[in-house]
């Protein structure tokens, strides 16, 4: 038997001490993801305690998400802290439609949230964050965020930074600030559905610009700028959603020149930049013309609702703080306090590293499973862009997958003004663990091999 917990020095009921020892050994690396645990009967014998006590401990460990039982195999250390969703729409069993980060056990999110809140409580008390706070974050919070961002954006400074409750709020407020109903904003031909939703609400007209596997084409962007005189250009230059394209340095330089020559501004969505730190933001080339949005939604967790907007200058910063105050008042103070603690202590970077490593592992798994199919992917991306086999209709394939319990997103959600390609985004990070992802890929491959369905005429 490989693992016997030491519980004599711990306090509390015995079952609780077993679970506490399990958590401590996982944190210390003495237990690793996927490691098989002793049978309940064997552990009860080794500790000389009742079987019911061990059964209660294993049940509590499953409830906390640190242990998973596999039918016919036994109990194993969980790969993830994520719980199974309880509100998936019927008939979805595995939802790979949402582009969210995986939560590997190594990220220790449960423990770090608890420890972080306790540190905040000891320092200033939790009730200090239950009242109105300055819109866009306090001077200290903005300074911590700016200092953290300077590793990738040297010009980051607190008087140019605004803390928002998520990137979607950033995009909505930026469009409202920069454009009026009927004005044009350029995007990639395939883009984030959130910018499409915000533009539709505000009456802003999005115009898609031609892309290839390397991202947006500079010549096409220059031509579109001349034709449309856009109020802004919205781009996702790193691990593009949905295609995973990352712009080369050559294209980034060309795009910076085009935006400067066109006398417009860039909205740079850096949602995935922290997963690929080798890519320098375009904001570093034209800081005076760039609104850079960096969110923690894709590199830590979406429900934190914390995003950082680096503006072109202090005047733009004040304008965006005023817009934030007029729309949602402020980001959630307690969440901002937790994130600030993580940034100051280095915990945020450790969480991001664990999530990036898990993303790499899932991409490798998908590369092996989808060998022979055409798709675009990058090593640390949370998603891949699957090109459907010749003759397969995207809507037929996604409908077939849904009937088999798997949800992915067809290209229609991303297209801006053109014909949707026969492709779909598959979000690898959305699976709870690699076992669930393996099952999802099995269902996907089965659908891709299935002959095209004959549509019923009604």
N, C-alpha and C positions, 0 to 999 in steps of 0.2 A: 504494500500500500504506500503510494508516494507521498500523500499529504495527511499529516495528523496535526490538527491545530493545538496550539498551546493556549489553554483557557484558564489555567489556575490563577494567573495574575490579573485577569480581567474581572470586572464587577458586573452584577446583574444576573438575571436568570441564565441558566446554562445554555438554553437554545440561543439566547441573544449573544452570549459570549462566543458561540461557534460562528455566528454570522459576523460579529465584529472581527474575529480572528481571520475569517475569510477575506473581508474587506482589507484588513491590514496587510495580509500576505499578497494580495493582488497589487496593492499600492507599492509594496516593497519588491515586487518582481518574483516572489517565491511561488506564486501561482500565475500562470500566463493564460491568455485567451485560448479557448479551445481545449484546455487541459482537462482530462477526465478526473472526476472526483471519486473518492471511495463510495461504495454502495452504502446506503444508510445503515444496513445491518453491520457491515464491516467497521464503520466508524463508531457505531455504538459499542461494539465489542472492544475496539482499541481504546476508547475513552472510559470504558466501564460505566456506561450510563444507559438509561432506558432508550429503546428504539423510538418511542414516541417523541422523546426530546430531540433526537436527530431529525426525525420527520418534520417536526415543527420548525427546526432551524432551516432545513432545505426549502420548506414552503416559504418562509420569510425571505430567504435569499432569492428565490424566484420572484417574489413580489417586488423586491428592490431592483431586479434586473441584473443581478450579478451571477446568477446561475440559470442554466436552461436544461430542461430534461428532454432527451431524445428517445422516442419510443423504441424499445428493444435494444437500446445502446447504453443508457445510463444517464448520469448527470455530469455536466461539463461547465467550466467557467465560461460565462457569456462572452461573446465577441464584442458586445455593444451594450451601452446603457439605455438604448432606445427601447420603448415599449411598443407592443403592437397597437396600431390605431384601432380605436373602438367605434369610430364614426365613418368608416369607409362606406361610400354608397354601394348598394347592391348593384351588380354582382362582383365588385372589385375585391380581390383577395390580396393582391400585391399591387401597390400604386407606385409606378415609376414615372408618373406625370409631373410631379413637383420636383424642381431642381433645388434640393436641400443638401447640406453637408451630412455625411455619415457621422455617427457618434461612437467611435471605437472606445473600448474600455480604457485604453491608454489615455484618453482625454480627461478621464476622471471628472466629468462634468458635475455629477451629483455631489460628489465630495467637495469640489472646488466652489460650487455655488454656496453650499452650507458654510464652508470655511470663510469664504469671502464676505458673506452677510454677517457672520460672527465678528470678523475683523472690523467691519463698518460699525457694528453695534458697539463694540468696545471703544472705538475711537470717538464716535460722535452720537451714537444712538440712532436707531432706525426711524424714530418719529421725526427726526430732523429732515427727512426726505419725503414727508407726507404733506408738505405744504407747497405753495407755488414757488418755483425757482426761476432764475433769469432765463428768458427764452434763448435757446441756442447754447445753454450750458454756462456754468460759472467761469470766471477767469482761470481758476485753478484747473478745472476739468478741461477747458480748451487748451491750456498750456500743456497738460499731460498728453492729450491727444496729438497736439502739434509736434511735440518732442518725439512721440512714438512714430508719427508719419515721416519725420525727417530722414529716416533710414532709406526711404524710397523717394521722398519729395523734399529735397534740401531747402526749398523756399517756404516750407510749411511754417506758419506762425500763428499764434493764438488770435491776433487781431484780424486774421483773414479766415478763420475757421468758425463754422457753425455746427453744433451737434443737433441732429434731426432724429425724430422717431422713425427710422427706417428709410431706405433709399427711395421707396415709392413716394413718400412725402417730399423728398428732395426733388424728384422729377416733376411732380405736379406743381410745386411752388416755383421751380425754375422756368417751366413753360409759361406759367402765369406772369412771371416777371419779365421774360424776354420777348414774348410774342402776344399778339392779339388775335381774336377770331379771324380766320382767313389767311393769316400769315403762314409762311412755309418754314418748316424745320426739316433738314435732310437727315436721313438715317441710312444704315445699310439696308439692302433689299430685303433681308431677313433680320428681324430685330426682336428685342424683348417685348412681350405682350403688355407689360406694365406701361411703357411709354406710349403704346398705341391707345390704351385705355385712358391715360391722362390727356392725351391730345384730343381724343374724341369728346371728352367732357368739356374741354376748353374751346373747342372749335378750331384748334390748330391743325393745319394740313401737313401731314407727313408725306415726304416724297422719298421713295427708296432709290438707292444708288447701287449700281451693279457691283457684284462681288465675284471673287473666285476663291479657290481653296486657301489663298493667303489673306483673305479679308477684302475690305473695300478697295476698289481700284482708284488710285489717285487721279488718273486722267478723267475718269467718269465723274469723280467728285468735283474736279475743277470745272468741267462742262456744266454740271448741275448748279454750281454756284453762279456761273455766268447767266444761266437761263432763269433761275428762280430767285436770286438775291435773298438767300435764306436769312432768317433772324438768328439761327443757330444751327450747328451740326451736332447731332447726337451719335456717339460711337461707343462700342464696346471693343476696344482694341486688343484686350488680352483674354484668352479663353472665351472667345465670342459665344454668346448665347443666341442661336442654338448650334452654330456650326463648329465651335471650338477653335476657330481660326485665331492666330495670334499674329498681329502685324509685325513685319520685319522692321529693323531700324531704318532701312531705306524708305519704306512707306511712311513710317512715322514722321520722318523729316520732311518728306514731300507733302504730307497732309498738313503739317504745321505751316509750311510756306503757303499752301493754298488758302488756309483759313486766314492767315495774315493778309494775303493779297486781296482776298474777297471782303476784307473788313467786317468779318463776322466773328462769332465766338464758338467755342467748343464746349459741349457738355460731355465730359469723359466719364463714362460709367465704369468704375474700377472694381466692380463687384467681385471679380475673380483674381485680381492682381496679386493678392497676398498668397495665392496658391502657386504662382509662378513669378518669383521675385527677380528672375533674370530679365524680365521685360520692364523697361523704364517707361513710366507714364508720359504721354504726349505733353501733359502739363509742364513737364520739365523743360520743354522746348519753347512753349508759348504761355508762360504763367500769367501774363497780363491779359490773355484772351481765353482762359480755361476755367471752367467750373468743374472741379474734380470731386466726384462722389465716391467715397470709400465706405463700404458697409461691412458689418460683421455677420450679416445674414448668411453668406455663403462660405465663410471661413470659420465661424463658430456656431451660431444658431440664429435662425430667423426671428424667433420670439423675443430675443433681447430688444429688438426694435431700436437699435443704436446705429447711426450712420454719421459720417463726418463729411462735411462739404467744405472744400478749400476754394475760396472765391478769388477773383482776380485782384482784389484790393480791399482795403478797410471800408470804403464806401459801399461796395457791393455786399460786403459782410453785414453791414448795418441794415441794408435793404432786405437781405434774406432773413435776418433775425426778426425784422418787423413783419414780414410775410408769415413766418413761422408762428409768431405770436397771434396774428390775426386768424390763422387757420386752426391750429391745434394747441396753441399756447406754449407748449414745451414738450420735450421728450420726457418719458417717465423717470423721475429723479432717482428712484432706487435702482433702476436698471443702469442708468448712467453712472451712479456711484459704484456699482459692482464692476462695470467695465473699466472704470478709471482705476479701481484697485487692481484689477488684473493687468492693466497696461503698466502701471507703476512697478508692480512686483515681478513682472516678466512672465506671469502665468498665462497671459493671453497668447504670447508667442509659443509657449509649450503646448497649449491646446491646439493652436493652428498647425504646429508641426505634426502632432498626432493625427489630426484630420487629413492633412496633406498626405501623410504616409498611407493612411487607409484608402484615400482616393487613388493613389498610385497602385495599391494592391488590387483594388476593384477594376481598374482599367486593365491591368494585366490579366485578370480573370476573364474579362469580356473579350480581350484580344484573342485569347485561346478559344473561347467558346464560339466566337463569330468568324473564325478563320474561314475564308472563302467568300464572305459577304463584303460588300463595299460600305465603308463607313469612315467618317472623319473623327479623330479623337486626339487628345493630348494627354501626356502621362499623369498630370495632377488634376485634370478636369473632373467635375462631378457628373458629366454627361457625355454622350456621344451622339453623332448625327448619322443616322442610318439611312442609306440609300436603298430603296426597296428594289427587289429583283425586277427585271424587265417584265412588263405585262401585269404587274401587281399594282392595284389601285390603293393609294394610301388610306382612303376611307374604309375600303373593304378590309384591309389588313388590321387597322385599329379596331374596327367593329368586331372582327373575329377574335382578336386578343381580348377584348372586353368580355365577350361571351365566355371566354376561358379564364376569366378572373384577373387579367393583367391590363393595367392602364398605362399607355404611353401617349405622347402628344404628336398629332399629325402636323405637317408643315403649315397648314392653313393658319394656325395661331400666330405665326411669326412673319408671314409675308406682308410686304408693304406695297400695295398697288399692282402687283404683278400676278402671274400664274403660280400657284403653289407647286413646288417640285414634289415628286413622289418620294418623300422622305419623312422621317419621324425622329423626334428627340427622345432618347432613352436616358432617364436620369438614374445613374447607378447609385448615387448617394442615398436615394430614397428608400432602398431596401434596408430592413432593420439590421441585417448581417449578411455575410457572404453566402451562407447557406440559402437564405431567402433569395439573394441575387442569382445564385446558381439555378434555382427553380424557375425564377422569372425568365432567365435566358433560355432555359429549356423550352418553356412555353413559346417564347418569341421565335426560336429557331424552328419549332414545329409549324408555326404559322407561316414562316417564310418559305418553308419547303412545300406547304400545302398548295395544290393547284388553285389557280384563280377561280373564284366563285362566279357562277352565272347569276346575275341579278334578276330577281323576280320582277316581271312587268305587271304593274297594278294600275 
